Amino acid sequence: MKVDFLIIGAGFTGATLAERLASAGKRVLVVDRRDHIGGNAYDEYDPHGVLVHRYGPHIFHTNSKKVWNYLSQFTEWRPYYHRVRAVVEGKEIPLPFSLASLRALFSPRLADKLEEKLIAHYGYGARVPILGLREAEDPDLRFLADYVYRNVFEGYTLKQCGLRPEELSPTVTARVPVLVSYDTRYFQDTYQAMPKEGYTALFRRMLAHSNIKVLLGADWREVEGEVRFDRLVFTGPIDEFFGYLHGPLPYRSLSFGMEFFGEPWVQEVGQVNYPNEHPYTRSTEFKHLTGQDYLPHTTLAYEYPRITTWTRLWPEPLSFLRRSSATEKFCAVIVTYNRKDLLRECLTAVLSQTRPPDHVLVVDNASTDGTPEMLKAEFPQVEVLRLPENQGGAGGFHEGMKRAYEMGFEWWWIMDDDAFPEKDALVLLSRYSSQAEDLVPLQRNVGGSLYGVGYWKGKYVSVWGNLGNSTR
Ligand SMILES: Cc1cc2nc3c(=O)[nH]c(=O)nc-3n(C[C@H](O)[C@H](O)[C@H](O)COP(=O)(O)OP(=O)(O)OC[C@H]3O[C@@H](n4cnc5c(N)ncnc54)[C@H](O)[C@@H]3O)c2cc1C
């Protein structure tokens, strides 16, 4: 097969390019490894007939008339202004933090005073980044800034990204302003709406051109030898494209849990954020976004942060598991909880192997002893998957092996944080990789008895049993 353009990825970027090129007379093949078009904006009907966004809620908003007009060729729109609330001290307050939030939280007297000062200092309608507000000289404004920082921003940022707000780039923190107005819309863009029949229908129309062919469920590596093309457009993770030549890029990742409710509505607005409680960061009730008001039941998505120093995957629902490529690569998976000194020794032994693992993943079972800081300072090359709560050894290994599986590693070298492999352990084990599905090297604990640390080859195992004693 010969095409002018081979486009990898059927999301917004791939679909737009494909449509534009096809309309200019080019022959295009679009390939996506997912089994659907739409990329992260994909939506689908769940078993109860609720239109849900599999990879997290997507609200369309832009200031560009050109973008709006272009997409309007492929969809009608449903007017929608996204409204978000945050739960703070048991009250639901509007987000972004605005004059309306002041009223929801404080006594009328205090709210009046703060409102007056905010307008006097910044002017009605201003958007003040929270970190900027913290530098205000006025003690009342600083009180407000500290309050918002502590109760709305800090917990959410820590939960979401594993970072304090000041560690984030100002371009990120500027996205979370205090609004000196009563505008309770989450976005202020000129054009805000939802595709009337959903995103997938929009993408289907974009890709319906007779010059476009679409191949789903295929990784581009599988087709590169089969298709001849003049130009390639790759819209996936660029570090993966180059085989992690310069190491993996730092991405943030998420998991979603969908929950069905037998009642018509659960939330008053589309999204509720939980900066201070629950393992999830936010919940979204899709019916607000999509307008399926007529349904007597509803579905909500709960969003769980997956804090990693990097991840090459975009958000995937928990049930979406697949081996991405058949590599003979080794990923060390180490589960830890509050034993940073042992972990340090373990990592040192793992990283100084004569044949080092291709990737090292530490699953931190919500340690509270400074483990994240130690890892960040001393082992920046290691991926850290921090769980929102201690899930025990079984839960930790479950998450770690799932992650290693998702990343396409053929072999997972799994161990507790108190295992200290000999320097040549991995090279010796790898010699047997063609002869067995699972390898369990014998090891000694300090008491002298033997125990095993296992390799699980290429197969996703959802339940993990305790293999035995640890070395200390
Ligand atoms: C949780 C979440 C919420 C968001 N909310 C909003 C929002 O409300 N409003 C908004 O405007 N934006 C939102 N975004 C951003 C939006 O999702 C992206 O801007 C948009 O999806 C980017 O489109 P894309 O085509 O570049 O990438 P993607 O949508 O990620 O599409 C890339 C495609 O490439 C495929 N691919 C990758 N590698 C390969 C390979 N090797 N072989 C074959 N196929 C491959 C992937 O499977 C994927 O389908 C959100 C993003 C997330 C994660």
The ligand as a Gaussian input file, in Angstrom:
#p B3LYP/6-31G(d) Opt

LIG

0 1
 C       -7.838000      14.087000      31.633000
 C       -7.735000      15.066000      30.500000
 C       -8.680000      16.054000      30.383000
 C       -8.588000      16.968000      29.348000
 N       -9.557000      17.906000      29.257000
 C       -9.543000      18.757000      28.240000
 C      -10.584000      19.709000      28.106000
 O      -11.512000      19.760000      28.922000
 N      -10.538000      20.552000      27.054000
 C       -9.504000      20.509000      26.149000
 O       -9.511000      21.322000      25.200000
 N       -8.499000      19.636000      26.251000
 C       -8.494000      18.757000      27.266000
 N       -7.487000      17.845000      27.393000
 C       -6.402000      17.853000      26.407000
 C       -6.769000      17.041000      25.160000
 O       -7.037000      15.701000      25.516000
 C       -5.599000      17.060000      24.175000
 O       -5.245000      18.371000      23.887000
 C       -5.926000      16.346000      22.887000
 O       -6.447000      15.055000      23.125000
 C       -4.660000      16.245000      22.071000
 O       -4.941000      15.566000      20.881000
 P       -3.812000      14.769000      20.153000
 O       -4.400000      14.241000      18.890000
 O       -2.593000      15.593000      20.036000
 O       -3.420000      13.586000      21.137000
 P       -4.293000      12.345000      21.617000
 O       -5.715000      12.691000      21.802000
 O       -3.580000      11.776000      22.784000
 O       -4.167000      11.317000      20.406000
 C       -2.952000      10.661000      20.091000
 C       -3.294000       9.288000      19.588000
 O       -2.094000       8.685000      19.109000
 C       -2.171000       7.310000      19.376000
 N       -0.819000       6.769000      19.408000
 C        0.203000       7.134000      20.226000
 N        1.303000       6.399000      19.955000
 C        0.965000       5.548000      18.956000
 C        1.671000       4.527000      18.269000
 N        2.943000       4.211000      18.546000
 N        1.029000       3.841000      17.302000
 C       -0.279000       4.099000      17.006000
 N       -0.989000       5.059000      17.653000
 C       -0.374000       5.773000      18.606000
 C       -2.846000       7.233000      20.738000
 O       -3.456000       5.968000      20.909000
 C       -3.851000       8.371000      20.662000
 O       -5.143000       7.917000      20.300000
 C       -7.528000      16.914000      28.419000
 C       -6.566000      15.925000      28.541000
 C       -6.670000      14.997000      29.557000
 C       -5.620000      13.941000      29.674000

